[in-house]
Amino acid sequence: MNIWEILYPALMILMVLLSIFMTILVLKQDGNTADLGAISGNTETFLGKNKVKTRESKYKRWTIYVGAALMITSIAFFVAWKLSA
């Protein structure tokens, strides 16, 4: 049994799952233009001061992690495909 017969489907399934998770993360985030209504005045709020703890910052952080994992998985898949040919 060839290792590529196991590696290809495993990497493809992982890429599909990561893509679905990335799509869900992006759709759950608010846009950056959500705060444009407060053009004048002090827009610094409690949530603005504690951005590390908000749900939106966690979504953004997880989006970066999942994007990096998707990129690494894709590169590994195509390198393995090129080496097996």
Backbone hydrogen bonds, N-H to C=O, Kabsch-Sander energy under -0.5 kcal/mol:
donor,donor_aa,acceptor,acceptor_aa,energy
5,E,2,N,-0.8
6,I,2,N,-0.5
6,I,3,I,-0.9
7,L,3,I,-2.5
8,Y,4,W,-2.2
10,A,6,I,-1.5
11,L,7,L,-2.6
12,M,8,Y,-2.4
13,I,9,P,-2.6
14,L,10,A,-2.2
15,M,11,L,-2.4
16,V,12,M,-2.2
17,L,13,I,-2.4
18,L,14,L,-2.5
19,S,15,M,-2.1
20,I,16,V,-2.3
21,F,17,L,-2.4
22,M,18,L,-2.4
23,T,19,S,-2.3
24,I,20,I,-2.2
25,L,21,F,-2.3
26,V,22,M,-2.4
27,L,23,T,-2.3
28,K,24,I,-1.6
29,Q,25,L,-0.7
29,Q,26,V,-0.7
34,A,31,G,-1.1
35,D,32,N,-0.5
36,L,33,T,-1.3
38,A,35,D,-1.0
39,I,37,G,-1.3
43,T,41,G,-0.7
45,T,43,T,-0.7
49,K,45,T,-1.9
50,N,46,F,-1.5
51,K,48,G,-0.7
53,K,50,N,-1.1
54,T,51,K,-0.7
58,K,54,T,-1.4
59,Y,55,R,-2.3
60,K,56,E,-2.4
61,R,57,S,-2.3
62,W,58,K,-2.6
63,T,59,Y,-2.2
64,I,60,K,-1.8
65,Y,61,R,-2.0
66,V,62,W,-2.8
67,G,63,T,-2.3
68,A,64,I,-2.2
69,A,65,Y,-2.4
70,L,66,V,-2.5
71,M,67,G,-2.2
72,I,68,A,-2.5
73,T,69,A,-2.4
74,S,70,L,-2.3
75,I,71,M,-2.4
76,A,72,I,-2.5
77,F,73,T,-2.3
78,F,74,S,-2.3
79,V,75,I,-2.3
80,A,76,A,-2.3
81,W,77,F,-2.2
82,K,78,F,-2.0
83,L,79,V,-2.3
84,S,80,A,-1.6
85,A,81,W,-0.9
